Amino acid sequence: MTTTKEPDAPPVVPRKAKIAAGVALALVALYVFTSLVIVAPTSAFRSALSPLISAASPYFAQKWNVFAPNIMKTNITMEVQGQWRNDAGELVKSDWVSVTGLEQQAVPGNAIPSRIQKSSWNAALIYSKRYALLTPDQQEIVRDTFIERAGDGYRAKLVEPLIEQLQADGDNTSDIVRFLRYDYMLKEYATNFTTAYFAEDIERVRWRIVRTQPNDFDHRFEQTQQFEPRAVTFGWRQVDDVIDPETIAVYDDVIERYGR
């Protein structure tokens, strides 16, 4: 005699398990919804939910450095300016030119750009660090012009008296010397660049370090810039370099490709 086996009854889910599952799903849905609202662009819908955003921000908010703890908060660029004599013997002053901006024109589309394409950025960063080690009075002196009269013309300030002047405002001779060495290097750098860029016999150069800061994370969708650019301008330096045609040719090539 054949017997038919009764089908197994479905397991009974305890009421507590159902409640727990429902609460978990509700929490996940709320978390996803809140996350989407917080990262959504500014809109009327997002504005209407501002109380929810304010309440949830301490638990959901993040900053630009979420994936890079030591992210730089400012962009730094170096700009240069030159002077030369016209046919009448009068000094002509150029406009400011961003050396860093020109170098960065070669970066787009290149996954592994050459380090030379950030040379002015590196130089400006190192120069700024050495400048920061000087006292406030010393900083004011080095932002001034390093030119003095010599007979009927002009010359660069002599190094020894300049060091003595800076030493009078602080006992940090090593910092002074290290800064002046880099200042001289930047003077040569600016001289070569302006000679190639303006195709003139450059007599004086100066530079400025410009810092721009992007909007913070909470204002990332706003078109208006939250922070004004900050610039530190250093005075004129007299050119006394021997211009190397091969060096100028390298600058000419870069300027021709990316700066015109």
C-alpha positions as CSV (number, residue, x, y, z in Angstrom):
1,M,0.0,0.0,0.0
2,T,1.5,3.3,-1.1
3,T,1.3,6.3,1.2
4,T,1.6,9.9,0.2
5,K,4.0,11.9,2.2
6,E,2.7,15.2,3.4
7,P,4.7,18.2,2.1
8,D,6.9,19.8,4.8
9,A,5.3,22.9,6.2
10,P,7.3,26.1,5.7
11,P,9.4,27.1,8.7
12,V,7.7,29.5,11.0
13,V,9.7,32.7,11.1
14,P,9.6,34.1,14.6
15,R,7.9,37.4,15.0
16,K,11.0,38.9,16.5
17,A,13.0,38.0,13.4
18,K,10.5,39.7,11.1
19,I,10.7,42.8,13.2
20,A,14.5,42.8,13.2
21,A,14.6,42.3,9.4
22,G,12.1,45.1,8.9
23,V,14.0,47.5,11.1
24,A,17.3,46.6,9.4
25,L,15.9,47.2,5.9
26,A,14.4,50.5,7.1
27,L,17.7,51.7,8.5
28,V,19.6,50.7,5.3
29,A,17.0,52.5,3.2
30,L,17.3,55.6,5.4
31,Y,21.1,55.5,5.2
32,V,21.1,55.3,1.4
33,F,18.5,58.0,1.0
34,T,20.4,60.4,3.4
35,S,23.7,59.7,1.6
36,L,22.2,60.5,-1.8
37,V,20.6,63.7,-0.5
38,I,23.9,64.9,1.1
39,V,26.0,64.4,-2.0
40,A,23.3,65.6,-4.4
41,P,23.9,69.0,-6.2
42,T,22.1,72.1,-4.8
43,S,18.5,72.1,-5.8
44,A,15.0,73.0,-4.4
45,F,14.5,69.4,-3.3
46,R,17.8,69.4,-1.4
47,S,17.0,72.8,0.2
48,A,13.7,71.4,1.4
49,L,15.5,68.6,3.2
50,S,18.0,70.9,4.9
51,P,16.9,70.0,8.4
52,L,17.6,66.3,7.6
53,I,21.0,67.3,6.2
54,S,21.9,69.4,9.2
55,A,21.0,66.6,11.6
56,A,22.8,63.9,9.6
57,S,26.0,65.9,8.7
58,P,28.0,65.0,11.8
59,Y,27.6,61.3,10.9
60,F,27.8,61.5,7.1
61,A,30.0,64.5,6.4
62,Q,33.4,64.1,4.8
63,K,36.2,66.4,3.5
64,W,38.4,66.6,0.4
65,N,41.0,64.6,2.2
66,V,38.8,61.6,2.8
67,F,41.2,59.5,0.6
68,A,44.3,61.5,1.1
69,P,44.9,62.6,4.7
70,N,47.8,65.0,3.8
71,I,46.1,66.6,0.8
72,M,47.3,70.1,0.0
73,K,44.7,72.8,0.7
74,T,46.1,75.4,-1.7
75,N,47.4,75.5,-5.2
76,I,50.7,77.3,-5.6
77,T,52.0,79.0,-8.8
78,M,55.0,81.2,-9.7
79,E,54.6,84.3,-11.9
80,V,57.4,86.4,-13.2
81,Q,57.9,89.9,-14.6
82,G,60.8,91.4,-16.5
83,Q,62.1,94.8,-17.5
84,W,64.2,95.8,-20.5
85,R,65.3,99.0,-22.3
86,N,63.5,100.2,-25.4
87,D,65.2,102.0,-28.3
88,A,65.0,105.3,-26.4
89,G,66.8,103.7,-23.4
90,E,63.7,103.7,-21.2
91,L,62.8,100.8,-19.0
92,V,59.8,98.8,-20.2
93,K,58.0,96.6,-17.7
94,S,56.2,93.4,-18.9
95,D,53.0,91.9,-17.7
96,W,53.0,89.1,-15.2
97,V,53.4,85.7,-16.8
98,S,52.6,82.4,-15.0
99,V,55.5,80.0,-15.5
100,T,53.7,77.3,-13.6
101,G,50.6,77.7,-15.8
102,L,52.7,77.4,-18.9
103,E,54.4,74.2,-17.7
104,Q,51.0,72.7,-16.7
105,Q,49.8,73.1,-20.3
106,A,51.9,70.1,-21.1
107,V,50.3,67.9,-18.5
108,P,46.7,67.2,-19.8
109,G,46.5,63.9,-21.7
110,N,49.8,62.7,-20.2
111,A,49.3,60.0,-17.5
112,I,53.0,60.2,-16.4
113,P,54.2,63.7,-17.2
114,S,57.9,64.6,-16.9
115,R,59.1,66.2,-13.6
116,I,60.3,69.1,-15.6
117,Q,56.7,70.1,-16.1
118,K,56.5,71.0,-12.4
119,S,59.9,72.6,-11.9
120,S,58.5,76.1,-11.1
121,W,56.0,74.5,-8.7
122,N,58.8,72.7,-6.9
123,A,60.9,75.9,-6.9
124,A,58.1,78.0,-5.5
125,L,57.3,75.5,-2.8
126,I,60.9,75.2,-1.6
127,Y,61.4,79.0,-1.8
128,S,58.3,79.6,0.3
129,K,59.5,77.2,2.9
130,R,62.8,78.9,3.3
131,Y,61.0,82.3,3.3
132,A,58.8,81.1,6.1
133,L,61.9,80.4,8.3
134,L,62.8,84.1,8.3
135,T,61.6,86.5,11.0
136,P,58.9,89.0,10.0
137,D,61.4,91.8,9.7
138,Q,63.7,89.7,7.5
139,Q,60.7,88.8,5.3
140,E,60.0,92.4,4.8
141,I,63.6,93.0,3.7
142,V,63.7,90.2,1.2
143,R,60.4,91.3,-0.3
144,D,62.2,94.6,-1.2
145,T,64.3,95.3,-4.2
146,F,67.9,93.9,-4.3
147,I,69.3,96.7,-6.5
148,E,71.6,99.6,-5.6
149,R,73.2,102.4,-7.5
150,A,76.8,101.9,-8.8
151,G,78.3,104.9,-10.5
152,D,76.0,105.9,-13.4
153,G,74.1,102.6,-13.4
154,Y,72.8,99.9,-11.1
155,R,74.0,96.6,-9.7
156,A,72.7,93.8,-7.5
157,K,73.2,94.4,-3.8
158,L,76.4,92.9,-2.5
159,V,75.8,89.6,-0.6
160,E,77.9,90.3,2.5
161,P,76.2,93.7,3.4
162,L,72.8,92.1,2.7
163,I,73.5,89.2,5.1
164,E,74.7,91.6,7.8
165,Q,71.4,93.6,7.3
166,L,69.3,90.5,7.7
167,Q,71.4,89.2,10.7
168,A,70.5,92.4,12.6
169,D,66.9,91.2,12.7
170,G,67.5,87.6,13.9
171,D,70.2,85.1,14.9
172,N,69.5,82.6,12.1
173,T,72.4,83.0,9.7
174,S,72.0,79.5,8.2
175,D,68.3,80.2,7.3
176,I,69.4,83.6,5.8
177,V,72.1,82.0,3.7
178,R,69.9,79.1,2.5
179,F,67.2,81.6,1.5
180,L,69.6,83.9,-0.4
181,R,71.1,81.0,-2.3
182,Y,67.6,80.0,-3.5
183,D,66.7,83.6,-4.2
184,Y,69.7,83.8,-6.5
185,M,68.7,80.5,-8.2
186,L,65.2,81.9,-8.8
187,K,66.7,85.1,-10.3
188,E,68.6,83.0,-12.8
189,Y,65.5,81.0,-13.6
190,A,63.3,84.1,-14.1
191,T,66.0,85.7,-16.2
192,N,66.2,82.8,-18.6
193,F,62.5,82.4,-18.8
194,T,61.7,86.1,-19.5
195,T,64.6,86.4,-22.0
196,A,63.0,83.6,-24.0
197,Y,59.4,84.7,-23.5
198,F,59.8,88.3,-24.4
199,A,62.9,88.0,-26.7
200,E,64.5,91.0,-25.1
201,D,67.7,91.8,-23.2
202,I,66.3,91.5,-19.7
203,E,67.7,94.0,-17.2
204,R,65.6,93.2,-14.1
205,V,63.3,90.5,-13.0
206,R,60.9,89.9,-10.1
207,W,58.5,87.2,-9.2
208,R,55.5,86.5,-7.0
209,I,54.1,83.3,-5.3
210,V,50.4,83.0,-5.8
211,R,48.2,80.7,-3.7
212,T,44.7,79.8,-4.6
213,Q,42.4,77.7,-2.4
214,P,39.5,75.7,-3.9
215,N,36.1,75.8,-2.1
216,D,35.8,73.5,0.8
217,F,33.8,70.3,0.6
218,D,30.5,71.9,1.8
219,H,30.7,74.5,-1.0
220,R,32.0,72.3,-3.7
221,F,29.1,72.9,-6.0
222,E,29.1,76.6,-5.8
223,Q,30.4,78.6,-8.8
224,T,31.5,81.6,-6.7
225,Q,35.0,81.2,-5.3
226,Q,35.0,81.0,-1.5
227,F,38.6,82.2,-1.0
228,E,40.5,85.1,-2.6
229,P,43.9,84.4,-4.2
230,R,46.9,85.4,-2.0
231,A,50.1,86.6,-3.5
232,V,53.5,87.4,-2.0
233,T,55.6,89.6,-4.4
234,F,59.4,89.8,-4.1
235,G,61.2,92.9,-5.4
236,W,63.3,93.5,-8.5
237,R,66.6,91.7,-8.9
238,Q,69.3,93.0,-11.2
239,V,70.3,90.7,-14.0
240,D,74.0,89.9,-14.1
241,D,73.9,86.5,-15.7
242,V,75.7,85.3,-18.8
243,I,72.9,84.1,-21.1
244,D,73.4,80.7,-22.5
245,P,71.9,80.3,-26.0
246,E,71.4,76.6,-25.5
247,T,69.4,77.2,-22.3
248,I,67.3,79.8,-24.0
249,A,66.6,77.4,-26.9
250,V,65.1,74.9,-24.4
251,Y,62.8,77.6,-23.0
252,D,62.0,78.8,-26.6
253,D,60.8,75.3,-27.5
254,V,58.6,74.9,-24.4
255,I,57.1,78.4,-24.9
256,E,56.5,77.8,-28.6
257,R,54.5,74.7,-27.9
258,Y,52.6,75.7,-24.8
259,G,52.9,79.4,-24.1
260,R,51.7,81.1,-27.3
